Amino acid sequence: MKTFQNARSFAAFTALGALLTPLPSLAWDSLTVFGDSLSDSGNIGRYTWDGGRHPLYDEILAAQLGQDLERSSLGGSNYAQGGAVSRPRLDPDLNTQDQLAAYLRSTGGRADSDGLYIHWVGANDVAVAVTNPLTAVDTLNTSAAAATDQVKTLLDAGAGAVIVPTTPQLGETPYMILTVLRALGPASDAAMAAAFQSLDGAATPDAASRQQAVQNAFVQAAAQVSTVPAVRDALAAQLYRAWQALSTQVSALTAGYNQQEENGLAALKGNIVRVDIAGLFNEVIVDPARYGLTNTIGMACPVGTSADACASTTAGFSSEQSYLFADRLHPSPAVHAMMADYIQSILDAPLQVAALSQAPLSMARDMQNTLDGHLQQQRHQEGRAGQLSVFGGYAGQHVDAKGDAFYNGDATTESFTLGLGYQLTDSWQTGLLFSTTNQRQAPSSRYDYRLRGNMVAAYSQLELGEHAWINADLHYADLDFDAIQREIKIGPATRTEQGNSGGKLLGLRVQTGWDLPLGEHLTTGPVASYALDYGRVGGYREQGNSSTSMRYGDQTQHSQIGAIGWRIDAHQWPVNPWAQVSYNHQFGDTDSTVTAGLKSTQTAFSRTTSARDSNWLEAAVGANVPLGERVNAFAGVSAVGGDREARQLSWNVGVNARF
């Protein structure tokens, strides 16, 4: 078969994609591919029309990683070969077993632990099995076991993650129609040409019109054998029934191969990214217009021309419709782009879901801002043992994220807090509070959710002499993550997957400071704090049952923040302003790991977000305002600086009273 060289325009696409596409958090540092013609970037051929200028799905994925996927015959990491099967027994020259062996020889037997791999084989195994129906099932079971063993070999060698797509349903390809028409013998060439002239011009917006297009094509084919209407129609009906039987048989064999491979993969350990290309193709066939296609059974390339030798300038090339298929078996360039979008959406999903683990900390911060406003005001009034105090407040935050593609949205939180304090001694106050939040968070343009939660806390403040103080709070929250929405772009289509989850937060915080007098109305001095929070977000399953519906494991987050700073307070004035600046350091987790997988599979993989900033500055200002002998108001606003990932503004207002 003819081998295409990468054209300059394709190289330009790769370079441009690397520049314009945000790199995923902790992206893999390499992409290595094993497979057949669906993945071959030129070892044997490039199997889509105008292959020299249209990237294949794996090349698009490589561009997302900032890499250029070159074929192995030129020293690159794409070992896929058109026509390859899973094992030498079926083809001693073209098989993924030998591809994998060649790769491991070049690396000394080790795979890249930070590398991403694709292992996609099976379509040609099905084609071989069909030729001998009596042994077809055994043939495919053995092939599925061989493919699974090769994935295991990669994982055992240290591979970071292996993408294993399902084999598309060969029973739905134009190849089945060509196979049936070959039975017409000498008339088959004319019959094929007539059939596909009819098929290529037909619009197939749904399954019913697709079936009708096939029936019409067989009528045109039968007309090449007989012009007698009764004979023609009888032959057409016979061809249609044969096609239905063959398609059903081949689809069953393909499904069996996919299931056997799935069973084997489920027993393996390691990061296996199972992607359901078979399911995606079935969904596209049902509703092609959604994906920008108008024909799902014809083909753009002329009959007898393989996609690797097909160009839009080839005689007989059809541009009447937007095709699913380039030739009898291979997808069009648009479908390669859709496959890349689909696979990328699965790879990205755990990084999107990782945003859930950050939300509980925002609720704790809102509660603590209100509590701090109350306690700051209380420190500058003389306490009396046995006094009760009540307080309430509203606090919120607005965050504009400016990180990678998974953290580029915004969020606004709102929390209401009510508390009751009791003065144990003149210098020691303790109390309980309740806080509730209802917030909508959109951490990225394609992932958002609503957080509702209730928090209870116990707090205490002790004044040490005339100048020093220490306070602490212990808090617990029960959380609901509702209306979680993940958007998936597949070509021109956008899907939305939804889900719900729950969570918990347990934490404590200790603060201390020293107030040095600066005259009658001002004090200043150092402050320090330490906050420890353990959060858990429950795993959940998205509500759909399509090829994009996923499941996620539990997340845990350990936050441990230390801070030192300086503050200045005014007191005994009608309005008593204050200001504070602090330096914060995160000693706990600065990243998040989420395990995920398709709902339709048993395998799973994990991804870890890039580390967030562990150091930042915070500046805050506010005021305490006496409203009478017993009632006071307080308010504050703060901003975070030095965080290269987000701009954050917090605020709180409240009122308290002593009795």
C-alpha positions in Angstrom: 0.0 0.0 0.0 1.1 3.6 -0.7 2.8 5.3 2.3 2.0 9.0 2.7 4.6 11.5 4.0 3.4 14.1 6.4 2.6 17.3 4.5 3.7 20.7 5.7 0.1 21.6 6.4 -0.2 18.7 8.9 3.1 19.7 10.6 1.7 23.2 10.9 -1.5 21.8 12.5 0.5 19.9 15.1 2.6 22.9 16.0 -0.4 25.2 16.2 -2.4 22.7 18.3 0.5 22.5 20.8 0.5 26.3 21.1 -3.2 27.0 21.3 -4.3 24.0 23.5 -4.0 24.4 27.3 -1.8 21.5 28.5 -3.6 19.2 30.9 -2.5 19.2 34.6 0.4 16.8 35.1 0.2 15.8 31.4 2.0 12.7 30.3 5.4 13.2 28.8 5.1 10.8 25.9 2.5 9.0 23.8 3.2 5.5 22.3 0.7 3.7 20.1 0.2 0.1 19.1 -2.6 -1.0 16.8 -3.9 -1.4 13.3 -5.0 0.9 10.5 -7.2 3.0 12.7 -4.1 4.3 14.5 -1.4 3.9 11.7 0.2 7.3 11.0 2.2 6.0 8.0 4.0 2.8 8.8 1.8 1.1 6.2 -0.5 4.0 5.3 -2.7 6.8 6.6 -6.2 5.5 6.4 -8.4 8.4 5.8 -8.9 10.6 2.7 -6.3 13.3 2.2 -4.3 11.6 4.9 -1.3 13.8 4.3 -3.1 16.8 5.6 -5.8 15.4 7.9 -4.5 14.3 11.4 -5.7 11.0 12.8 -7.2 10.8 16.3 -3.9 9.7 18.0 -2.1 12.6 16.3 -4.6 15.0 17.7 -4.2 13.6 21.1 -0.4 13.9 20.8 -0.8 17.6 19.9 -2.9 18.0 23.1 0.2 16.8 24.9 2.4 19.2 23.0 4.0 16.4 21.0 4.4 15.3 17.4 3.5 11.6 17.0 5.8 10.1 14.4 5.6 6.6 12.9 8.1 4.1 14.2 9.5 3.4 10.7 11.1 6.9 11.1 12.1 6.3 14.7 8.9 7.6 16.3 6.6 6.1 18.9 3.6 5.1 16.7 4.1 1.4 16.0 0.6 0.8 14.6 0.4 -0.9 11.2 -2.5 -1.1 8.8 -3.8 -4.6 8.7 -2.4 -5.6 12.1 -4.0 -8.3 14.2 -3.3 -9.2 17.8 -1.0 -12.2 17.4 1.4 -13.7 14.9 -0.6 -16.9 14.4 -3.1 -14.8 12.4 -0.5 -12.7 10.6 3.2 -13.3 11.2 4.1 -9.9 9.7 1.6 -7.4 11.0 0.6 -7.8 14.7 0.6 -5.9 17.9 2.6 -8.6 19.7 5.6 -7.8 17.5 4.9 -4.1 17.7 5.1 -4.2 21.5 8.2 -6.4 21.5 10.0 -3.9 19.2 9.2 -1.1 21.5 10.4 -2.9 24.6 13.6 -3.9 22.9 14.2 -0.2 22.2 13.7 0.8 25.8 15.5 -2.1 27.5 12.2 -3.7 28.6 10.9 -0.7 30.5 7.9 1.5 29.7 7.7 5.1 30.6 6.0 5.5 34.0 5.0 9.1 33.0 3.9 7.9 29.5 0.5 7.5 28.0 0.0 4.4 25.7 -2.7 3.4 23.2 -3.3 -0.3 22.5 -6.1 -0.7 20.0 -6.5 -3.9 18.0 -9.3 -6.3 17.1 -11.0 -5.2 13.9 -8.8 -7.3 11.7 -9.1 -10.3 14.1 -12.9 -10.1 13.7 -12.4 -10.0 9.9 -10.3 -13.1 10.0 -12.6 -14.9 12.3 -15.6 -14.3 10.0 -14.0 -16.3 7.2 -14.4 -19.5 9.3 -17.7 -19.3 11.2 -17.1 -22.7 12.9 -14.0 -21.4 14.8 -14.8 -17.7 14.9 -15.7 -17.6 18.6 -12.6 -19.5 19.6 -10.4 -17.4 17.3 -11.7 -14.2 18.9 -11.4 -15.4 22.4 -7.8 -16.2 21.8 -7.2 -12.8 20.2 -8.9 -11.0 23.1 -6.7 -12.9 25.5 -3.6 -12.0 23.5 -4.6 -8.3 23.5 -5.1 -8.4 27.2 -1.8 -10.0 27.8 -0.1 -7.3 25.8 -1.7 -4.6 27.9 -0.6 -6.5 31.0 3.0 -6.6 29.6 2.9 -2.8 29.2 1.6 -2.2 32.7 4.1 -4.7 34.2 6.9 -2.8 32.4 5.8 0.4 34.2 3.5 2.1 31.7 1.8 5.2 33.3 -1.6 4.6 31.7 -2.9 2.6 28.7 -5.9 3.6 26.6 -7.7 0.6 25.3 -10.6 1.4 23.0 -13.3 -1.0 22.1 -13.4 -2.3 18.6 -16.1 -0.6 16.5 -18.9 -2.7 15.2 -17.7 -4.1 11.8 -21.3 -5.2 11.2 -22.3 -1.5 10.7 -19.6 -0.7 8.1 -19.9 -0.6 4.3 -17.7 -3.6 4.2 -20.7 -5.8 5.0 -22.5 -4.6 1.9 -19.5 -5.2 -0.3 -19.1 -8.7 1.1 -22.7 -9.6 0.3 -22.4 -8.2 -3.2 -19.3 -10.2 -4.0 -21.6 -13.3 -4.1 -23.0 -12.0 -7.4 -19.9 -13.2 -9.2 -19.2 -11.6 -12.6 -21.9 -9.0 -12.0 -20.5 -7.9 -8.6 -18.3 -5.0 -9.8 -21.2 -3.4 -11.6 -23.5 -4.1 -8.7 -21.1 -2.6 -6.2 -20.7 0.6 -8.3 -24.5 0.9 -8.6 -25.2 0.2 -5.0 -22.7 2.7 -3.7 -23.7 5.4 -6.2 -27.1 5.1 -4.5 -25.7 4.8 -0.9 -23.2 7.7 -1.3 -25.9 10.1 -2.4 -28.4 9.2 0.4 -29.0 11.2 3.5 -29.4 8.9 6.6 -30.5 11.1 9.5 -31.7 8.2 11.6 -31.6 4.4 11.8 -34.8 4.0 9.7 -33.5 6.0 6.8 -30.2 4.1 7.0 -32.0 0.8 6.6 -34.1 2.3 3.7 -30.9 3.5 2.0 -29.4 0.0 2.2 -32.6 -1.5 0.7 -32.6 1.0 -2.1 -28.9 0.2 -2.8 -29.6 -3.5 -3.1 -32.4 -2.7 -5.6 -29.9 -0.8 -7.7 -27.4 -3.6 -7.4 -29.9 -6.3 -8.4 -30.8 -4.2 -11.4 -27.4 -4.9 -12.8 -28.2 -8.6 -12.8 -31.8 -8.5 -14.1 -34.0 -5.8 -15.5 -37.1 -7.9 -14.9 -38.8 -6.1 -12.0 -40.0 -9.3 -10.2 -36.5 -10.9 -10.5 -34.8 -7.7 -9.5 -37.0 -7.2 -6.4 -36.7 -10.8 -5.3 -32.9 -10.6 -5.6 -32.7 -7.3 -3.8 -34.8 -8.7 -1.0 -32.5 -11.8 -0.8 -29.4 -9.5 -0.7 -30.9 -7.4 2.0 -31.7 -10.4 4.2 -28.2 -11.7 3.6 -26.8 -8.3 4.7 -28.9 -8.3 7.8 -27.8 -11.8 8.8 -24.1 -11.1 8.1 -24.2 -7.7 9.9 -25.9 -9.3 12.9 -23.4 -12.2 13.0 -20.4 -9.8 12.7 -21.7 -7.4 15.3 -22.2 -10.3 17.7 -18.6 -11.5 17.1 -17.3 -7.9 17.6 -19.3 -7.5 20.8 -18.0 -10.9 22.0 -14.4 -9.8 21.4 -15.0 -6.6 23.2 -16.5 -8.4 26.2 -13.8 -11.0 26.4 -11.2 -8.2 26.3 -13.1 -6.3 28.9 -13.2 -9.4 31.2 -9.5 -9.8 30.9 -8.7 -6.1 31.5 -10.9 -6.0 34.6 -8.5 -8.6 36.2 -5.5 -6.4 35.6 -4.0 -3.8 38.0 -2.9 -0.4 36.7 -4.2 2.6 35.0 -6.4 1.3 32.1 -8.4 4.0 30.3 -11.1 1.9 28.6 -12.9 4.0 25.9 -16.1 2.8 24.2 -15.6 3.7 20.6 -18.1 1.0 19.6 -20.7 2.7 21.7 -19.9 6.1 20.4 -20.2 4.9 16.8 -23.6 3.4 17.6 -24.8 6.7 19.0 -23.5 8.6 16.0 -25.4 6.3 13.7 -28.6 6.9 15.6 -28.3 10.7 15.4 -25.6 11.7 12.9 -26.9 15.3 12.4 -25.9 16.1 15.9 -22.3 15.4 15.0 -22.3 17.2 11.7 -22.7 14.0 9.6 -25.4 13.3 7.0 -24.4 9.8 5.8 -23.5 6.8 8.0 -23.5 3.9 5.5 -21.9 5.2 2.2 -18.3 6.2 1.8 -16.5 9.1 0.3 -13.8 7.1 -1.5 -14.8 5.2 -4.7 -15.4 1.5 -4.5 -12.2 -0.5 -4.6 -10.0 2.5 -3.4 -8.6 2.1 0.1 -8.6 5.2 2.3 -4.8 5.3 2.4 -4.7 5.8 -1.4 -7.7 8.1 -1.5 -7.8 11.9 -1.9 -10.5 14.4 -2.5 -9.1 14.7 -6.0 -9.4 11.0 -6.7 -11.7 10.1 -9.6 -15.0 9.0 -8.2 -14.5 10.6 -4.8 -17.9 11.7 -3.4 -18.5 15.0 -1.6 -22.3 14.8 -1.7 -22.6 14.1 2.0 -20.7 14.4 5.2 -19.6 10.8 5.7 -19.0 8.7 8.7 -16.8 6.4 6.6 -13.9 7.3 4.3 -13.9 3.8 2.7 -15.4 0.4 3.5 -13.9 0.3 7.0 -12.1 3.5 8.0 -13.6 6.7 9.5 -13.5 10.1 7.8 -11.2 12.9 9.0 -14.2 14.5 10.9 -14.8 11.2 12.8 -11.1 11.0 13.7 -11.4 14.4 15.2 -14.5 13.3 17.1 -12.7 10.2 18.4 -9.9 12.4 19.7 -12.5 14.7 21.4 -14.2 11.7 23.0 -11.0 10.1 24.3 -9.7 13.5 25.6 -13.0 14.0 27.5 -12.5 10.7 29.3 -8.8 11.5 30.1 -9.8 15.0 31.4 -12.9 14.0 33.5 -11.0 13.1 36.8 -9.2 16.4 36.7 -12.5 18.2 36.3 -14.1 16.3 39.2 -11.1 17.0 41.4 -12.5 20.6 41.8 -15.1 19.2 44.2 -12.5 18.6 46.9 -11.7 22.3 47.2 -15.3 23.5 47.8 -15.6 22.4 51.5 -12.7 24.7 52.5 -14.6 27.7 51.2 -17.5 27.0 53.6 -15.1 26.7 56.5 -13.5 30.0 55.6 -16.9 31.8 55.4 -17.9 30.5 58.8 -14.5 31.5 60.3 -14.7 35.0 58.8 -18.0 35.6 60.7 -16.6 34.0 63.9 -13.5 36.2 63.7 -15.6 39.3 63.3 -17.5 38.4 66.5 -14.4 37.5 68.5 -12.4 40.5 67.4 -15.1 42.8 68.6 -15.4 40.9 71.9 -11.7 41.2 72.7 -12.1 45.0 73.0 -15.0 44.9 75.5 -14.7 43.9 79.1 -16.3 40.5 79.7 -18.2 39.4 82.8 -18.6 35.8 83.9 -22.0 34.4 83.2 -22.7 36.7 80.2 -24.4 35.4 77.1 -23.6 36.6 73.6 -25.4 35.9 70.4 -24.2 36.8 66.9 -25.1 36.3 63.3 -23.6 37.1 60.0 -23.4 36.7 56.3 -20.0 35.9 54.6 -19.0 35.1 51.1 -16.2 34.8 48.6 -15.7 35.4 44.9 -12.9 33.5 43.1 -11.7 34.1 39.6 -9.6 31.2 38.6 -6.8 31.7 36.1 -5.2 28.3 36.1 -5.2 25.6 33.5 -8.1 24.3 31.4 -9.6 22.6 34.4 -9.5 25.6 36.7 -10.4 28.7 34.6 -13.9 29.5 35.8 -15.2 31.4 38.9 -17.3 30.8 42.0 -19.3 32.9 44.4 -20.1 31.5 47.9 -22.6 32.6 50.4 -22.9 31.4 54.0 -25.0 32.4 57.0 -23.9 31.8 60.5 -25.6 32.0 63.9 -23.8 31.5 67.2 -24.3 31.5 71.0 -21.5 32.3 73.4 -21.1 32.0 77.2 -18.6 33.8 79.3 -17.1 31.2 81.6 -14.9 33.7 83.3 -14.1 37.4 82.7 -11.5 36.4 80.2 -12.7 33.1 78.8 -15.6 32.7 76.4 -16.9 29.6 74.7 -19.8 28.8 72.4 -21.5 26.9 69.6 -22.5 28.0 66.2 -24.4 26.8 63.1 -23.5 27.8 59.6 -25.2 26.9 56.3 -24.2 27.5 52.7 -25.7 27.3 49.2 -23.3 28.1 46.4 -22.9 27.5 42.7 -19.4 26.8 41.6 -18.1 26.8 38.0 -14.4 25.9 38.3 -14.1 25.6 34.5 -16.2 26.4 31.4 -17.2 22.7 31.1 -17.7 21.7 34.7 -20.0 23.2 37.4 -22.0 22.2 40.4 -24.0 23.4 43.4 -22.8 22.9 47.0 -25.2 22.9 49.9 -24.0 22.2 53.4 -24.6 22.6 57.1 -21.8 23.1 59.6 -21.7 23.0 63.4 -18.8 24.2 65.4 -17.6 24.8 69.0 -15.3 27.7 69.7 -13.5 29.3 72.6 -11.5 32.4 73.2 -9.1 33.0 76.1 -7.6 36.4 76.9 -4.2 36.1 78.6 -3.5 39.1 80.7 -4.1 42.5 79.1 -2.4 41.9 75.8 -2.4 38.3 74.6 -5.2 36.2 73.4 -5.8 32.7 71.9 -8.9 31.3 70.3 -9.8 27.9 68.7 -12.7 26.3 66.8 -13.6 22.7 66.0 -16.0 22.3 63.1 -17.8 19.6 61.3 -19.9 19.9 58.1 -22.2 17.6 56.1 -22.1 18.5 52.4 -24.3 17.8 49.3 -23.0 18.3 45.8 -26.0 18.7 43.6 -26.5 19.3 39.9 -23.0 18.4 39.0 -22.7 19.0 35.3 -19.8 18.0 33.0 -19.9 19.1 29.4 -18.3 17.0 26.6 -17.5 18.3 23.2 -17.5 15.7 20.4 -17.0 17.5 17.1 -19.8 20.0 16.8 -21.9 18.3 19.4 -22.0 19.1 23.1 -23.2 16.5 25.6 -23.9 17.0 29.3 -23.5 14.4 32.0 -25.0 15.0 35.4 -24.5 13.6 38.9 -24.8 14.1 42.6 -22.6 13.3 45.5 -22.1 14.0 49.2 -19.2 14.9 51.5 -17.9 15.6 55.0 -15.5 18.1 56.5 -13.8 17.9 59.9 -11.4 20.5 61.0 -9.9 22.7 63.7 -8.1 26.0 63.9 -6.1 27.8 66.5 -5.3 31.5 66.4 -3.2 33.7 68.8 -2.0 37.2 68.9 -0.4 39.9 71.0 -1.8 43.4 71.2 0.8 46.1 71.9 -0.8 49.5 72.8 -0.1 52.5 70.6 -1.7 55.1 72.8 -5.3 55.2 74.1 -7.2 54.1 71.0 -4.8 51.8 69.0 -3.2 48.5 69.5 -0.9 46.5 67.1 1.0 43.3 67.2 1.7 39.9 65.7 -0.8 37.2 64.9 -0.4 33.5 64.0 -2.8 30.7 63.2 -2.8 27.0 62.3 -5.7 25.3 60.5 -6.2 21.6 59.9 -9.0 20.3 57.8 -9.9 16.8 56.5 -12.4 16.7 53.7 -14.0 13.8 51.9 -16.1 13.8 48.7 -18.0 10.7 48.0 -17.7 8.9 44.7 -20.6 9.1 42.3 -21.9 7.8 39.0 -23.2 10.1 36.3 -26.8 9.6 35.6 -26.7 8.8 31.9 -26.0 5.5 30.2 -24.2 6.6 27.1 -20.6 6.1 25.9 -19.6 9.2 27.9 -21.2 8.4 31.2 -18.6 7.9 33.9 -18.1 6.9 37.6 -15.7 8.4 40.1 -14.1 7.2 43.3 -13.9 8.9 46.7 -11.7 12.0 47.1 -9.9 13.0 50.3 -8.3 16.3 51.0 -5.9 17.1 53.8 -5.4 20.9 54.3 -2.9 22.1 56.8 -2.3 25.9 56.7 0.0 27.9 58.9 -0.1 31.7 58.9 1.8 34.6 60.5 1.0 38.2 60.2 0.5 41.6 61.8 -2.6 43.6 62.7 -3.6 47.0 64.0 -6.9 47.7 65.8 -8.7 50.9 66.8 -11.1 50.9 69.7 -13.4 53.1 71.9 -14.3 55.2 68.8 -17.8 55.4 67.1 -16.2 53.4 64.3 -13.2 51.2 65.0 -11.3 50.2 61.9 -8.7 47.4 61.8 -6.3 46.0 59.3 -4.3 42.8 59.0 -1.7 41.3 56.6 -0.6 37.7 56.8 1.6 35.2 55.0 0.1 31.7 54.5 1.7 28.4 53.8 0.0 25.1 52.9 1.7 22.2 54.6 -1.0 19.7 53.5 -2.1 18.5 50.1 -1.5 20.9 47.2 -2.9 18.4 44.6 -5.9 16.1 44.2 -6.1 12.5 42.9 -9.3 11.1 41.4 -10.0 7.6 40.1 -12.5 7.3 37.3 -13.8 5.0 34.6 -16.7 4.6 32.2 -19.8 3.2 33.7 -20.0 0.6 30.9 -16.6 -0.8 31.9 -15.0 -2.4 34.9 -11.5 -0.8 34.6 -10.4 2.5 36.1 -7.5 5.0 36.0 -6.3 7.8 38.2 -5.1 11.3 37.5 -3.6 13.8 39.8 -3.9 17.6 39.4 -0.9 19.8 39.2 0.2 21.3 42.5 -1.5 24.4 43.6 0.3 27.4 45.1 1.4 26.6 48.6 2.3 30.2 49.6 0.2 33.3 49.4 -0.4 36.7 51.1 -3.7 37.9 52.4 -4.6 41.5 53.3 -7.8 42.3 55.3 -9.5 45.4 56.5 -12.7 45.9 58.5 -14.4 47.8 61.3 -16.4 47.2 64.5 -19.2 49.6 65.2 -21.0 49.9 68.6 -24.8 50.2 68.1 -25.5 50.7 71.8 -24.3 49.4 75.1 -25.0 45.8 74.3 -25.2 45.6 70.5 -22.3 45.9 68.0 -21.9 45.4 64.2 -18.8 44.2 62.5 -17.7 43.9 58.9 -14.5 42.9 57.0 -13.1 42.3 53.5 -9.9 40.5 52.5 -8.1 39.8 49.3 -5.5 37.1 48.4 -2.3 38.1 46.6 0.6 36.1 45.2 -1.5 33.3 44.0 -0.8 32.7 40.3 -3.9 30.5 40.0 -6.8 32.6 41.3 -7.9 36.0 42.4 -9.9 35.8 45.6 -12.0 38.3 47.5 -13.8 37.6 50.8 -16.3 39.6 52.8 -18.4 39.4 55.9 -21.0 41.5 57.8 -22.6 40.7 61.1 -24.0 41.8 64.4 -23.7 40.6 68.0 -25.2 41.3 71.4 -24.4 40.6 75.0 -26.8 39.9 77.8 
